Amino acid sequence: MKILIVPVQYPRERSYQGAYVHARAKIYKRLKHDVRVFIPSKLTQSYNFEGVAVERGPYSRLINSSRKFCPDVVAIHNPTIFMQYHLSKMFKDLPIVVWMHGFQALMTIFYHLYAPWQVKKKVYYMVVDPIKLFVLRRFIHKVHAIVYVSQWMQRMTEIYTLFRHKNSLVIPNPIDTNLFKPGNKKHTKFKHGVSVRNLGWKYGLDIAVKAYSRLNQTDLTIIGTSPPQDPEGRVLTLLQNLATKNQSNVIFIVKAFNHNLMPTIYQKYDYFVNTSRTEAQGVAMCEAMACGLPVIATNVGGTPEFVINGYNGLLVTPKPSAIRNAILEITDDTTYQKLSRNARRFAVKNLEARNLCQKETKLMQQAIAGEYG
């Protein structure tokens, strides 16, 4: 099967945004499918990323590229308004499967995507989002199937578009549990937390920083870079100032790591902290669980579908006091050992990449065969 993947973003050297799409592409190739990736962009570029052929360029380039490749199916991730307009015209005769990951199906004003000082953006999206959702509704009417990464994502999409697609499936973002696996921890004091996050407002890292105020029993390392929406790094500056003001036991590593190095990084830490204000799934959180790291997570969005309170982590309200109490509980030896074993067990059973990607490729094959229309 020839699969043309069209995402909003995709990894390249020194940038790993869109790694969850790349993870799929690699597994598709292992399953003996022919895969090409095209990212609509003003920048024209061709490159090979870890064995996957990638192109960037305007839609005119996509037309030529698709003619040469002759795909059997088009897999679209996070379709923007412009993607919807162009791709629905280009691929009228090809089956289209769409993946919904988040912002494109939400009224973003309700989901903390923008920092308090981004007033103009909030006002702008209050006007734009209803138009975006209207266009999305028209677009998904035409596609063959929709994949949601969580039940919450499906429910929100159907609420905001006022439409339920008859061919809808919930398939989480896959985790390569052969790559992401536990290391050999020999110590018994589980005192090092980690949070691997895009340093955006919606991830609630200010809540985490406050929770670690004068907390000497344990520490938190925050690993990430500022998102394109915050080129000046204002959220990072706020977090660093907040850590200094509150004397928080927090370390910042402002760097993007190769995705294949992440298991080694997770294995150096003991537990994962996810203080998101909004979350459809939380891929980094799930990768950490596969490495045997229990999770402290806020009870928002799709997170409760992946973190079962008292089983593989602790679910709490997005408040510093609640996070702090969970930190003290998770570092208890007996609690930690149980949650750690179950974190790995849950990831292998529910998120293993090969199994989930086989579900996705079966869905695409059914679309090609005309079972979805």
N, C-alpha and C positions, 0 to 999 in steps of 0.2 A: 504494500500500500504506500502510495506517495502522499505525504502529509505536508501541507504548507501551513506553517505557524505564523500568525500575524499578531504580535504583541505590541503594547505601548512602549515597553522598554525591555532590554535584553542585556545580559552581562557582556563586558568587553574588558580589555586590560585596565586594571586599577578601578574598575567600577563593576559592582556585582548586583545592581538593581535588576530585578526580574529573574533572580536565580531560581525561583520556583518554576518558571517556564522552562528554563534550561534543564532543570532536573528531569522534567518530562521528556524533553527532546532526547536526552542521553539514553533514557530507558527505552523510548520508542525505537531508537537505533539498535539497541541490544536485542529488541524483539524482532529485528530484521526488517524494519520499515525504513523507507527512504524519507529523510526529513530535510526540509529547507526552512529557514527563518527569514522573514522580511519585516523590518521595522520602518513604518512610514516616517520620513524625516527630511528636513531640508539638507542635511549632511548626506553626501553620497560616499558610500564605503562598502567594501567587501572584505570579509575576514573569516577565518576559521577559529571557532572557540571550542577547545577541547573536543575536536572531532565533528563539530556541528557547523555546517556552512551557513553563514549569516550575511545578509545584505541590508544596507540602509539606503534610503533614497526617496524621491518623490513618487507619487502614485504612477506616473508614466513609466518609471523604471520597474515598478511591480508588474505592470502589464507585460512588459518584455520578459521579465524574469519568469513569470508564471507560464508564459507560452513555451519557453524552453524546458521548464520543469514538468509541465503537464500534470498538476496535482490531481489526486483522486478526491481529496477532501480539504477544506480550509478550516483551520482551527484558530479562532480569534479569542484573544485574551484581553479583557478590560477594554471593550470597544468604545472609543470616543465618538462624539457626534460626527467628526470628519471621517473617521474610519467607517462608521455605519453608512454614511452617504456614498463614499467611493466604493467600498467593498460590495455593497448590495447591487451596485450597477455592474461591477466587474465580473462577479461570480454568480450571475443569474442561473447558470446551467450546472453549477457545482454544489454539492451538499456543503452546508455551513454548520459548524458546531461552535457555540459560543461559551466561554468560561466567564463566570461572574465572580470577581474577587473582592469587590468593595465599592469604592467611591462612585463608580459610574452608574450605580443603581440606587444611590442614596440622596436624600436632601441633606447635603453636607452641613448645613447650618446647625443641624441637630446632633452632629456626631463629633464635635470638638476637633475637626481637622485643622482649624486655624487658631493661632494664638490670640489672646485677648486684644493685643494691639493691632491686629490685622482687620480693622473695622471696614476698610474699603473692600477688602476681599469678601468679607461676610455679606455686605450689602450687595456686592456684585453677584454672588452665587445665590442669594435669595431670589434674584430676578432670573438668573440663567438656569438654575437647577430644574424648575418646572418645565422649561423648554427642553432641557436635556432628557428628562424623563418621558416627555411626550414623544420625542424622536425615538428614544429607546424602545418604547412600546411598539411603535410602527415597525422598527427594525426586527425585533424578536418575533413578531408575527410571521416574518418571512423565513426565519432560520429553521433548520431541521431539528435541532435539539439544543438544550441549554444544560450546562454543568455548573452547579453551585458548590462552593467549597465547604459550606455548612448549611444546616437547616435554617439557621438564623438568616444567612444570606439569601436563601430562597424566599423565606417569609417576608423579608424587607423588600426584596425586588418585586414580589407580587403585590405587596401593599402599595408601593410607590408607583408602579406602572399600571395598576388596576388590571393586571393580566396574568393568567396562569397558563404557561405553555404546556401542551399535552405531553410533550416529550422532555420532561425535566428530571434530572438526576442529581443527587448529592454525592459528590466524590471529593474528599478532602485533598489538599495538596499532598503529593506523595513524599515520603521520607526514605532515603536509601539507608535502611537499617544495617546493611553490611558495611557501609562507610561510617555511619554515625552509630557508634557502639561504646559501651563503657570501657574505661581504662582500668588500671589496677591501683585502686586507692588503698594505701597501707595505713593511713592515719585514721584515727577514730574521732577526731574533733572536726566537725563539719562546719567550718567557720567562714568559708569564702563563697560569696554569692556573685552571680554574673547576670548582666542584662545586655543582650546583643540587639540593638535597636537602631532604626533610623531615628536621628535626633530631632524628631518632629513633635509638635505639641500633643498630638493625639495619643502618643505613647505614655504620657503621664509620668515622665521621669522626674519631674519636680516633686511628685508625691513620694517616689522612692527616696530621693535625696533627703527629704524631710524625715522620712521614717528612720534613716540611719544617723540622725542627729545624736552625737555623743554616745553612739552605740559601739562600745569597745569589744564586745564579745565576738563580733563578726564584722565583715566588711563587704562592700559591693564594688565590683568593677563594671563600669558602663563602657561598652565597645560600640562605636558607630560613627557615622559622619552626618553632617547636616544635609537635609534633602534639597533638591533643586528649588523648592518653594521658599527656602530660607537661605539664599546665597550668602548673606552676611553672617550667618551663624548666630542669630540673636537668641535662639532657644539654648544653644550651647553656652553662650555667655551668661544667660540667666541661671542655668544649672550650676555653672562653676561658682558664680557669686553666691548662690543659695547654699552651696556646700560649704563655702568659707564662712558665711554668716551663721549657719547652724552647726558648724564644727562637725560636719557629717563625715563618717568613715567611708568615703567614696573615692574611687580612683577612676579617672577618665582616660580612655585610649581612643583617640580620635583618628581612626584609621579603618580602611576597608581591606579585609583579608580575603585571600583566595578562598572560595567556598570549600574546596577540598581540604583546607587547613583547619576548618572550623571544628571537626571532631577532636583534634589534638588540643585545641583551645578549651573546648567544653570539659575535656577530661582533667584539666587543671583546677576546675572549680567544683563546688559541692552542690549547689542548688541554683535554680534559675528564677529571676524575678521579672514578672510581667505586670506592670502597673498601668496597662493601657486604659484610656478612656473609651476607646472604640476598638473592636477587633473582630474580624470575620473568622479567622482561624488562629493565626500566630504561628508561622512556619518555623521561625527560630526557636520558639518555645517547644515545638514538637520535636525538632532536631535535638534539642537539649535533653528532652525526655528519653529519646532513643539512646542517648549516651548515659542514661541512668541518673539524670539530674531530676529530683523532684521539683515541683514548681509552686511558687507563690504567685497567684494570679488574681486579678480583679474579676469580679463576677459580671462581666459585660459581654454583649454581642454573642458570638459563637463560642467563646472560651469555655463555658460549662459543658460543651459537647466533647471537649478534649481533656479538661482537667476535672476529675471527679473528686470532690472534696473528701479528704481523709483516705483516699485510695492511692492516687498518684501525685497528689499535691494538695494545696490548701487554697480554697476560694474565699476571697474577702471583698469587702466593699472598698472602693477607691479612696481610702482615707489613710493618712500617715499612721495614725494610731493602730488601725486594723492591720496594716502591713507590718508594723513593728511587732505586734503580738504574734503574728504568723512566723516572723523571722525567728523569734525566740523559741517557738514551738518546733519548727522544722529542724533546728540545730540540735535538738535532743536526740541522742543516739538511737533509742528504740524506734521513735517516730521516723527518723531519717531512713533507717535501713528498710523499713516496710515500704515507705513511699518510693524509695529509689528502685527497689525491685519491681514494683508495680508500674512505675513510669516506663521502664524499658519494656515490660510485658505488654502494656497498652499500645505502645508505638509499634511493636512487632505485629501485634494482632490486628490493629486497625489502620495503620498508616504505611505499611510496607510498600515500597515504591513499585515493585514488579507487579504485585497483585492489583494495585489501583490503576496502574497504566494499562494493564490488560483489560480492565473494565472500560477504560477510556477508548482504547483502540477497538474493542468490540463494538462500542457505541458508534464510532466513526465508520466501521465496516457495515453496520446496519443502516447507517445513513446513506452510504454508497449504494447499498443493495436496494434502496428505495423503501425500506421499512418505515422510515420517518419521512413525512412530507407535509 
